[in-house]
Amino acid sequence: MGPVPVRVRVDVKEVGVTEPGAEGGALRVPLEVAQRILWGSAQVEALDLKDLSAPWRLGDRVRRVLEGRDGVVVLGIDELNRPLLLALALERILIFVAVGLILVVAALNLLCNVAMVAAEKRRDLAVLTSLGLEPVRVRRLFLLLGLGIGAAGAIGGAAVGVATAWILDATGALPLPRGVFVVSSVPFSVDPMMVAKVVGLALILSAVASWLPSRVVARREPAEGLRYE
């Protein structure tokens, strides 16, 4: 350290080998060795702890251990990276809104399809209604039709998305430059809660889109359906 580098010879024992990433220029040594090389007899002023298995709980665990000691400040990963975490949370919200708008467009398409089926089957429905078919059953029929189409699309899309994310994460299909990022490829993680929200929203929109035309068809008089036949 200082304007004139000082060479210090220390005997160390190799205990493991790690893959170089963003910290490719770092060397991990025991604390007492680093303290003797860098600070001599001075005391350590800061420690950087990393626990990749549970990074969010590491700060709380250290606080409990060091509770009551003067001059000790413990900052967790959420406190050190608050702006980044807020940006990621905002990104998740915007992605959910974008997916919601796509689902709204799909629901409008479903509404048009159910309405077209009802128009094509107008004569058949009029005949069945005149023979005693209750309007409630007609409404239930078209409601189940729309819900079936929406459920098939939502569940099928969720399955394809989860499978694609798993394959991309397992194969590392999108590599990253070594020495720049900590990871070697873009990681893909599936949030079950987010998948459940998207599927639930799709089912709700499908129910609403199916209910509107089914209600109109159920209230139609049989004579109106046979008038132009």
N, C-alpha and C positions, 0 to 999 in steps of 0.2 A: 504494500500500500504506500502511496505517496509519490512524489515526482521520480524517485529512484526506486525501482522495484527491488524487493529483498526476497531472495530465495530461501525457503524453509524446507528442509527435508523431514518428512514424517513417514513412518512406516504404517501402512493401512492394510487391512485384510478385505479382499473382495468377497462380498456376500450375495451378490445378485447382479443381473444384467437387465436393463430396461431398454425398450425401444425408443430411440430419440424422436422427439416431436417438436412442439413449440419451445421446449426447454432443452434442446439438443446441446446447448453450450453449458449446461449446469452439471455439477458433480455433487453427488450425494455422499456425505461423510458423516460420521458421528458428531454430535453437538460439541463434545469436549475437544475434538480435533479441530473443528472449524473455529472454535473460540480461541484456541491456542495459536492458530495460524493468523487469524484476522485481527483479534483484539488483544491478544496477550493475556494480561491479568485482568482486563476489564470485564464487566459483567454483561451478559446478554440483555439487549434492550427489547428485542421482538422475536417472536417465533411464528413461523408460517406452517400450520398444520393442514394436512390434506388427507381426507378419508373418502375415496371415490365410492365406497359402498354405501355410505350414508352422509353425504356432505351437509344436508340440511340440519341434521341433528348433532353435528359435531360441535357447533358453537354452544348449544345448551349443555352438552356434556362437560365441556371445558369450564363453563361458568359455574356449574355445580362443584367442580373440583377446586376451583380457585376462589370460591365465594368467601368474602370477608378479608381478602388480602388487599392492602393499600397499594395504590399505584399500578394496579393491573387492569387493563382494558381488553375485553374480549369482543371481537367483531366477527360475526358469521359471514358466510358467503352471500346471504341475502342482503346484509347491510353494506358489504363492500361493493356489490354489483347491483344496487337498487335501480339506477337508471336503465341498465340493460334488461333487468327482469321486468320493469314496467313496460319497456318497449316490446318485449316478447309477449306480455299479457295483452297489450293493445293489438298486436299482430294476430293473436288467437281470436280476439273479439271480431276483428275485421274479416278474418277468414270465415268465421261462423256466419256473419252477416251476409257475405258473398254467397256462401252455400245456401243460406236461407232464401236469397233472391232467386237463385237457380231453382230451388224447390217450388217457389211460388209460380215461376214460369211453367214448370212441369205440371203443377196442379191445374193451371189454366188449360193446358193442353189436354189433361185428363178430363176436365169439365166438358170441353168441346167434343171429345170422343164419346163420352157417355151421352151427351145430348144428341149426337148424330145417331148412335145406336137406338135411342128412344124414338127419334124421328123415323128411322127405317122400320122399326117394329110397331109403328103407330096403329096400323090396321089390325095386326095380331093382338095387340094389347086391348084394342077396342072390342074385338070379338070375345076375348077371354073375360073382360070386365062385364060385358053384357050377359055372359053365361054364369056370372056369379063370383068372379075373382075379386077379392076385396082390395081396395086401394092401398091398404096397409101392406099387403103382400107385394104389390107392384113397387111401392116405395122401397121395401126391404130388398127386393130383387136387384134393383139398380144401385142401391147403396152397397150391397155386398159385391156387385160387379166392380164398382170403382175402388172399393177397399182392397179387393183381391189384386187388381192391377197395381195399385199403389204399394201394397205390401210386398208383392213380388219384385217390383223395381227397387224398393228401399232395401230389402234383405239381400237381394242379388248384388246391388251396388256396394253395400257394406262388405259383403263377403269378398268381392273382387278387390275392393280397396285394401282390406286387411291383408289379403294374400299377396297383393302387389307390394305393399310396404314390407312384409316379412321377407319376400324374395329379394328386394333391393337391399335390405339391411343385411341379410345373410350373405349375399354375393358381393357386397361392396361395389355395386354397379357404377356409383358416382365417386371416383377417387378424388382426393384432395392432394395438393402439393406437399410433399414431405418437408419437414423443417419449418413450415409456416403454421400449420394447425396441429392441435394435440392429437386428433384422430386422423386416421389414414383415408377415410371415406366419409361421405355424408351419412349420418346415422338416421334411421327411420324408426320412430316409436309410435305405437298405436295407443291412444288414450281411450279405454273402454267407455268412460263417462261421456266423452265427446261423441263417440260413435252412437251411443244410446240416445243422446240428445238429437242427433241428426236423423236417426231412424224414427224417433218419436215425432219429430216435427214433420217428417214426410208422411207419416200415418195420419196425423191430425189434418194436414192440408188435403190429403186424399179423401178423408171423411167429409170435409167441408165441400170439396169440389164434387163429390158424388151426391151429397145431400141436396144440393140446389136443383139439378135436373130431375132427380128422383121425386122431389116434392112436386115439381111442375107436372110430371107425367102422372103421378097418383091423383092429382086434382082434375085431370082432363076427363071430360064427359065422353062416354062411348060413342054417342052420336056424332061428336066432333071428329073422331077418328075415322068414322065410316062415311062422312059427308061427301068426300071427293073420290071415293072408291067405286 
